[in-house]
Amino acid sequence: MAPVTLDVPPFVSFIIHRLNAAGYETYVVGGAVRDALLGRSILDWDVGTAASAERIRSIFRDQRQFSIRHGTVTMVHSGAHFEVTPFRGPGNDLVSDLSRRDFTINAMAFDPEQSEVIDPFCGKKDLKQRILRAVGSPEERFREDPLRLLRCIRLSADLRFCIEKETLGGLSGTAPLLSSVASERVRDELIKILMTHRPSPYFYLMARTGVLKSFLPELLEGYLKRQNHYHRYTIFRHIVETVDYVREDPLLRVTALLHDIGKPRTRIKKEGTWRFYGHEKESARMAEEILKRLRFSREITQKASHLIRHHMIGYSSAWSDAAIRRLIQRVGPGRITDLLELRRADLMAHGLGDQHLNLLEELERRVEEEMRQGPPLQRRELAVDGNTVMRVAGLLPGPEVGKILQHLNEKVLDHPELNNPEDLTALIQSMGTSA
């Protein structure tokens, strides 16, 4: 077998040499070998060894380490993590271990001492043919860890590999098992799928195999459901193509995936046309519920549901500058750019060369101009506060003070030049006179 060059980091070499010196066969295994053969950057380095977890911990007692997953010892060096795992399988040897791995392209090992790749399941051949094939029985591999169902989809999306026929059949046969996997693990794989270049074909794949039903059945409610003359595509296709069009950012991709999730539940036919009254509110509600179920962070859950709630902008050229400022204030100066980007992707996924894109470009210019002058004033930024209102209007603390401050804020949005103590005090006095 021809020698292979693999630029093994010094700390990985240190791990391998120390275990070899202690009498244990040790190799680089898994994704690092695959990515090296593909010429891709290697992000994770995993080591497989004949040593038990107890022996690994003992041999490296002078190194920072911890164990979370059963049997795996994670070394910590210069802020990076390196996993060292005992061989699995009845033989407690390398080939037995590789036989329990998920796909042939991940079932290779590298021996740095001999500079050779050990490939008992023809992973290099599948790499060359761009095929994703389970090691041995696909159903057995998926049953061992049902998260592999999503990992199969993710690797296919990330590497642009075709899934081999029997492996694809194994997906369909075991898809319901995914519902038993911890939500956090499902979430992490979902994010990786969303962050691939063009995720939409893989959501169709998940729909056809039953994988999607096991963790995001709400998305299937829009499958094959037509919309109206504003949309060329079904609800499902529109949603997944919106994901394709939006920037590869976790928040935006998650938001795009759920932005119209409530449409099927608000879909009614009126005068021969499908209508979706209030779908943005229902979508925001459902998105919050789904993201909590999948254990997304509170920050992403709140930001995504907020953007979804406001994604139906309804802009026209007749909007005043004050209306633009109100939009920015309502969405938030820090989120307005995300909202406009989401809306652009949404319009592009209508599939009609949407004429509303011209209006959106006009809105983007106007928002940019307003933001250049400074974000719209929030109520807390008024030149007067509740104490001033109570003193001038002769009020005690209570809801009326808040109403007056809100009224002042509305006035300042229309006329920013009024935000000074004199003009606002005069406004408070005039409100008292009107009362």
C-alpha positions as CSV (number, residue, x, y, z in Angstrom):
1,M,0.0,0.0,0.0
2,A,1.4,3.4,-1.0
3,P,2.5,5.6,1.9
4,V,0.0,8.5,2.8
5,T,1.0,11.8,4.1
6,L,-1.1,13.1,7.0
7,D,0.0,16.2,8.9
8,V,-0.6,14.9,12.4
9,P,-0.5,17.6,15.1
10,P,2.3,17.3,17.6
11,F,0.0,16.6,20.5
12,V,-1.8,13.8,18.6
13,S,1.6,12.3,17.8
14,F,2.5,12.6,21.5
15,I,-0.6,10.6,22.4
16,I,0.0,7.9,19.9
17,H,3.7,7.5,20.7
18,R,3.1,7.3,24.5
19,L,0.4,4.6,24.1
20,N,2.5,2.7,21.6
21,A,5.4,2.8,24.1
22,A,3.1,1.4,26.7
23,G,2.4,-1.6,24.4
24,Y,-0.9,-0.6,23.0
25,E,-1.7,-0.3,19.2
26,T,-2.9,3.2,18.5
27,Y,-4.2,4.9,15.4
28,V,-5.8,8.1,14.1
29,V,-9.4,7.1,13.3
30,G,-12.6,8.5,11.9
31,G,-13.3,11.8,10.2
32,A,-9.7,13.0,10.3
33,V,-8.6,10.3,7.9
34,R,-11.6,10.9,5.7
35,D,-11.0,14.6,5.5
36,A,-7.3,14.2,4.9
37,L,-8.0,12.0,1.9
38,L,-10.5,14.5,0.6
39,G,-8.0,17.4,1.1
40,R,-10.4,19.1,3.6
41,S,-9.4,21.0,6.7
42,I,-9.3,18.7,9.7
43,L,-11.2,20.1,12.7
44,D,-11.4,17.1,15.0
45,W,-8.6,14.5,15.7
46,D,-9.7,11.2,17.2
47,V,-7.5,8.4,18.4
48,G,-8.4,4.7,18.7
49,T,-6.4,2.4,20.9
50,A,-6.2,-1.1,22.4
51,A,-5.8,0.4,25.8
52,S,-8.8,0.4,28.2
53,A,-10.2,3.7,29.4
54,E,-8.7,3.1,32.9
55,R,-5.2,2.5,31.3
56,I,-5.6,5.6,29.1
57,R,-6.4,7.7,32.2
58,S,-3.4,6.2,34.1
59,I,-0.9,6.6,31.2
60,F,-1.9,10.3,30.8
61,R,-2.4,11.1,34.5
62,D,0.0,14.1,34.0
63,Q,-2.3,15.6,31.3
64,R,-5.5,17.5,31.6
65,Q,-8.4,15.1,30.8
66,F,-12.0,14.4,31.4
67,S,-14.6,11.7,30.5
68,I,-18.2,12.4,29.6
69,R,-19.0,9.7,27.0
70,H,-18.7,6.1,28.3
71,G,-15.2,4.8,27.5
72,T,-13.9,7.9,25.8
73,V,-11.1,10.0,27.5
74,T,-10.8,13.5,26.2
75,M,-7.4,15.2,26.4
76,V,-7.2,19.0,26.7
77,H,-4.2,20.8,25.2
78,S,-3.9,24.4,24.3
79,G,-7.7,24.9,24.5
80,A,-8.3,22.0,22.0
81,H,-9.9,18.6,22.8
82,F,-8.6,15.3,21.5
83,E,-10.7,12.2,22.1
84,V,-9.0,8.9,22.8
85,T,-11.3,5.9,22.7
86,P,-10.7,2.2,23.4
87,F,-11.4,-0.2,20.6
88,R,-15.0,-1.4,20.5
89,G,-16.2,-4.8,19.4
90,P,-15.7,-8.3,20.5
91,G,-12.1,-8.6,19.2
92,N,-10.8,-5.6,21.0
93,D,-8.7,-4.9,17.9
94,L,-8.7,-2.2,15.2
95,V,-10.7,-4.1,12.5
96,S,-13.3,-5.1,15.1
97,D,-13.5,-1.4,16.1
98,L,-13.8,-0.1,12.6
99,S,-16.6,-2.6,11.9
100,R,-18.8,-0.9,14.4
101,R,-18.4,2.6,12.9
102,D,-21.2,4.2,10.9
103,F,-20.0,4.6,7.3
104,T,-17.2,3.1,5.3
105,I,-15.7,6.6,4.7
106,N,-15.4,6.9,8.5
107,A,-14.2,3.3,9.1
108,M,-10.5,4.0,8.1
109,A,-7.5,4.4,10.4
110,F,-4.1,6.0,9.9
111,D,-0.9,4.4,11.2
112,P,1.6,7.3,11.5
113,E,4.5,5.0,12.2
114,Q,4.0,3.1,8.9
115,S,2.4,6.2,7.1
116,E,-0.4,4.0,5.8
117,V,-4.2,4.0,5.8
118,I,-5.9,0.9,7.0
119,D,-9.1,0.4,5.1
120,P,-10.8,-2.9,5.6
121,F,-14.3,-1.8,4.3
122,C,-13.2,0.0,1.1
123,G,-13.8,3.5,2.4
124,K,-11.3,5.0,-0.1
125,K,-13.2,3.5,-3.0
126,D,-16.4,5.0,-1.7
127,L,-14.7,8.3,-1.3
128,K,-13.6,8.2,-4.8
129,Q,-17.1,7.3,-6.1
130,R,-18.6,9.9,-3.7
131,I,-20.9,7.3,-2.1
132,L,-22.1,7.2,1.5
133,R,-22.4,3.5,2.6
134,A,-23.1,2.0,6.0
135,V,-20.6,-0.4,7.4
136,G,-22.2,-3.9,7.2
137,S,-25.9,-3.9,7.9
138,P,-27.4,-0.3,7.7
139,E,-30.2,-1.1,10.1
140,E,-27.8,-2.5,12.7
141,R,-25.6,0.6,12.4
142,F,-28.6,2.9,12.8
143,R,-30.1,0.9,15.7
144,E,-26.8,1.1,17.6
145,D,-27.1,4.9,17.6
146,P,-30.2,6.4,15.9
147,L,-28.5,9.8,15.6
148,R,-26.7,8.2,12.7
149,L,-29.9,8.7,10.7
150,L,-29.4,12.5,10.9
151,R,-25.6,12.2,10.6
152,C,-26.1,10.3,7.3
153,I,-28.2,13.1,5.9
154,R,-25.7,15.7,7.2
155,L,-22.7,14.0,5.7
156,S,-24.5,13.6,2.4
157,A,-25.3,17.3,2.4
158,D,-21.9,18.4,3.6
159,L,-19.9,16.2,1.2
160,R,-22.4,16.2,-1.6
161,F,-22.3,12.4,-1.6
162,C,-25.0,10.0,-2.8
163,I,-26.4,7.6,-0.2
164,E,-26.0,4.0,-1.3
165,K,-29.3,2.2,-2.0
166,E,-29.3,-0.3,0.9
167,T,-28.2,2.5,3.3
168,L,-31.1,4.7,2.1
169,G,-33.4,1.8,2.7
170,G,-32.0,1.5,6.2
171,L,-32.9,5.1,6.8
172,S,-36.5,4.5,6.0
173,G,-36.7,1.3,8.0
174,T,-35.3,2.8,11.2
175,A,-36.4,6.5,11.0
176,P,-38.9,6.3,13.9
177,L,-36.0,5.4,16.3
178,L,-34.7,9.0,16.0
179,S,-37.4,10.1,18.4
180,S,-35.6,8.3,21.2
181,V,-32.4,10.5,20.8
182,A,-31.7,13.3,23.2
183,S,-33.0,16.7,21.8
184,E,-29.6,18.3,22.2
185,R,-27.9,15.8,19.9
186,V,-30.7,16.2,17.3
187,R,-30.4,20.0,17.5
188,D,-26.7,19.9,16.8
189,E,-27.0,17.7,13.7
190,L,-29.9,19.9,12.5
191,I,-27.8,23.0,12.7
192,K,-25.0,21.3,10.8
193,I,-27.5,20.4,8.0
194,L,-28.9,23.9,8.0
195,M,-25.3,25.3,7.6
196,T,-24.5,23.4,4.5
197,H,-24.5,25.3,1.2
198,R,-27.9,24.2,-0.1
199,P,-30.0,22.4,2.5
200,S,-33.3,22.1,0.6
201,P,-32.8,18.8,-1.2
202,Y,-31.9,17.1,2.1
203,F,-35.2,18.3,3.8
204,Y,-36.9,16.5,0.9
205,L,-34.8,13.5,1.6
206,M,-35.7,13.6,5.2
207,A,-39.4,13.9,4.3
208,R,-39.3,10.9,1.9
209,T,-37.5,8.6,4.4
210,G,-39.6,9.5,7.5
211,V,-36.6,11.1,9.3
212,L,-38.2,14.5,9.4
213,K,-41.4,13.1,10.9
214,S,-39.4,11.9,13.9
215,F,-38.2,15.3,15.1
216,L,-40.0,18.1,13.1
217,P,-43.4,16.8,12.0
218,E,-44.8,20.3,11.9
219,L,-42.8,21.0,8.7
220,L,-44.5,18.2,7.0
221,E,-47.9,19.9,7.4
222,G,-47.0,22.1,4.5
223,Y,-46.0,19.2,2.2
224,L,-47.8,19.3,-1.1
225,K,-50.0,22.2,0.1
226,R,-50.5,24.8,-2.6
227,Q,-50.6,28.5,-1.7
228,N,-52.0,31.4,-3.9
229,H,-51.0,33.5,-6.9
230,Y,-48.3,35.3,-4.8
231,H,-46.4,31.9,-4.6
232,R,-45.3,29.5,-7.2
233,Y,-44.5,26.7,-4.8
234,T,-46.1,24.7,-2.0
235,I,-45.6,25.8,1.6
236,F,-43.0,23.1,2.2
237,R,-40.9,24.0,-0.9
238,H,-41.2,27.7,-0.2
239,I,-39.9,27.2,3.3
240,V,-36.9,25.1,2.4
241,E,-36.0,27.4,-0.5
242,T,-36.1,30.4,1.8
243,V,-33.5,28.5,3.9
244,D,-31.3,28.2,0.7
245,Y,-31.5,31.9,-0.1
246,V,-30.6,33.2,3.4
247,R,-27.0,33.7,4.5
248,E,-25.3,30.7,6.2
249,D,-25.8,32.0,9.7
250,P,-27.4,29.7,12.4
251,L,-30.0,32.2,13.6
252,L,-31.1,33.2,10.1
253,R,-31.2,29.6,8.8
254,V,-33.3,28.5,11.8
255,T,-35.6,31.5,11.4
256,A,-36.0,30.8,7.7
257,L,-36.9,27.2,8.4
258,L,-39.7,28.1,10.8
259,H,-40.8,31.5,9.4
260,D,-44.0,30.0,7.7
261,I,-44.4,26.9,9.9
262,G,-47.8,28.1,11.0
263,K,-49.2,28.6,7.4
264,P,-50.9,25.2,7.2
265,R,-52.8,25.8,10.4
266,T,-54.1,29.2,9.3
267,R,-54.8,28.2,5.7
268,I,-58.4,28.9,4.6
269,K,-60.0,29.4,1.2
270,K,-61.8,32.7,0.7
271,E,-63.4,33.6,-2.6
272,G,-61.5,30.8,-4.3
273,T,-58.1,31.9,-3.0
274,W,-56.0,30.4,-0.2
275,R,-55.5,32.9,2.7
276,F,-53.1,32.7,5.7
277,Y,-54.4,35.4,8.1
278,G,-52.2,35.8,11.1
279,H,-49.8,33.1,10.0
280,E,-46.8,35.1,11.2
281,K,-48.1,35.2,14.8
282,E,-48.9,31.4,14.7
283,S,-45.5,30.7,13.1
284,A,-43.8,32.7,15.9
285,R,-45.7,30.8,18.5
286,M,-44.9,27.4,17.0
287,A,-41.3,28.3,16.4
288,E,-40.9,29.1,20.1
289,E,-42.4,25.8,21.0
290,I,-40.3,23.8,18.6
291,L,-37.0,25.5,19.5
292,K,-37.7,24.9,23.2
293,R,-38.4,21.3,22.4
294,L,-35.1,20.9,20.5
295,R,-33.2,22.7,23.4
296,F,-32.1,25.7,21.4
297,S,-30.7,28.5,23.5
298,R,-33.0,31.0,25.0
299,E,-31.3,33.7,22.9
300,I,-31.9,32.0,19.5
301,T,-35.4,31.0,20.5
302,Q,-36.3,34.6,21.4
303,K,-34.6,36.2,18.4
304,A,-36.0,33.7,15.9
305,S,-39.6,34.0,17.2
306,H,-39.3,37.8,17.2
307,L,-38.1,38.0,13.6
308,I,-40.8,35.6,12.5
309,R,-43.5,37.6,14.2
310,H,-42.4,40.7,12.2
311,H,-41.4,39.2,8.9
312,M,-44.6,40.3,7.0
313,I,-43.5,44.0,6.6
314,G,-46.1,45.2,4.1
315,Y,-44.0,48.2,3.0
316,S,-45.1,50.7,0.4
317,S,-43.4,53.9,-1.0
318,A,-46.1,55.9,0.7
319,W,-44.6,55.2,4.2
320,S,-43.4,58.3,6.0
321,D,-39.9,58.6,7.5
322,A,-41.6,58.2,10.9
323,A,-43.1,54.9,9.7
324,I,-39.6,53.7,8.9
325,R,-38.4,54.7,12.3
326,R,-41.3,52.9,13.9
327,L,-40.4,49.7,12.0
328,I,-36.8,49.9,13.2
329,Q,-37.9,50.6,16.8
330,R,-40.5,47.7,16.7
331,V,-38.0,45.2,15.4
332,G,-35.0,46.6,17.2
333,P,-32.0,48.4,15.6
334,G,-29.8,45.4,16.2
335,R,-32.2,43.0,14.4
336,I,-33.5,45.2,11.5
337,T,-30.7,44.0,9.1
338,D,-31.5,40.3,9.9
339,L,-35.2,41.0,9.3
340,L,-34.6,42.6,5.9
341,E,-32.3,39.7,4.9
342,L,-34.9,37.2,5.9
343,R,-37.6,39.1,4.0
344,R,-35.4,39.1,0.9
345,A,-34.9,35.4,1.0
346,D,-38.7,34.9,1.7
347,L,-39.5,37.0,-1.5
348,M,-37.0,35.2,-3.6
349,A,-38.5,31.9,-2.6
350,H,-41.9,32.9,-4.0
351,G,-40.5,31.7,-7.3
352,L,-41.9,34.5,-9.3
353,G,-39.0,36.9,-9.8
354,D,-41.0,38.9,-7.2
355,Q,-41.7,42.5,-8.1
356,H,-41.8,43.2,-4.4
357,L,-38.0,42.9,-4.3
358,N,-37.8,46.4,-5.8
359,L,-39.9,47.7,-2.9
360,L,-37.6,45.9,-0.5
361,E,-34.5,47.5,-2.0
362,E,-36.2,50.9,-1.5
363,L,-37.0,50.0,2.1
364,E,-33.4,48.9,2.7
365,R,-32.1,52.2,1.4
366,R,-34.5,54.1,3.6
367,V,-33.6,52.0,6.7
368,E,-29.9,52.5,6.0
369,E,-30.4,56.3,5.8
370,E,-32.4,56.4,9.1
371,M,-29.8,54.3,10.8
372,R,-27.0,56.5,9.5
373,Q,-28.6,59.4,11.4
374,G,-28.8,57.2,14.5
375,P,-31.3,54.5,15.6
376,P,-34.8,55.7,16.5
377,L,-35.2,56.8,20.1
378,Q,-36.5,54.3,22.5
379,R,-38.7,55.5,25.3
380,R,-35.9,55.3,27.8
381,E,-33.9,57.7,25.7
382,L,-36.4,60.5,26.0
383,A,-35.1,63.8,27.3
384,V,-37.6,63.6,30.2
385,D,-38.5,60.7,32.5
386,G,-41.4,59.6,34.6
387,N,-40.4,61.9,37.5
388,T,-40.6,64.9,35.1
389,V,-44.0,63.7,33.9
390,M,-45.3,63.3,37.5
391,R,-44.0,66.7,38.5
392,V,-45.3,68.6,35.4
393,A,-48.7,66.8,35.2
394,G,-49.2,66.6,38.9
395,L,-49.6,62.8,38.8
396,L,-48.8,60.0,41.2
397,P,-46.9,56.8,40.1
398,G,-49.2,54.7,37.9
399,P,-50.2,53.6,34.4
400,E,-51.0,57.1,33.3
401,V,-47.4,58.1,33.5
402,G,-46.4,55.3,31.2
403,K,-49.1,56.3,28.7
404,I,-47.8,59.9,28.6
405,L,-44.2,58.7,28.1
406,Q,-45.4,56.5,25.2
407,H,-47.3,59.4,23.7
408,L,-44.1,61.5,23.9
409,N,-42.1,58.8,22.3
410,E,-44.6,58.6,19.4
411,K,-44.3,62.4,18.9
412,V,-40.5,62.2,18.9
413,L,-40.6,59.4,16.3
414,D,-42.6,61.8,14.1
415,H,-40.4,64.9,15.0
416,P,-37.0,63.9,16.4
417,E,-36.2,67.6,17.0
418,L,-38.7,67.6,19.8
419,N,-36.5,65.5,22.0
420,N,-35.4,68.1,24.4
421,P,-36.6,69.0,28.0
422,E,-38.3,72.3,27.0
423,D,-40.4,70.9,24.1
424,L,-41.3,67.7,25.9
425,T,-42.3,69.6,29.0
426,A,-44.5,71.8,26.9
427,L,-46.1,68.7,25.4
428,I,-46.9,67.3,28.8
429,Q,-48.4,70.7,29.8
430,S,-50.6,70.7,26.7
431,M,-51.8,67.2,27.4
432,G,-52.8,68.3,30.8
433,T,-54.7,71.3,29.3
434,S,-56.4,69.0,26.8
435,A,-57.6,66.7,29.6
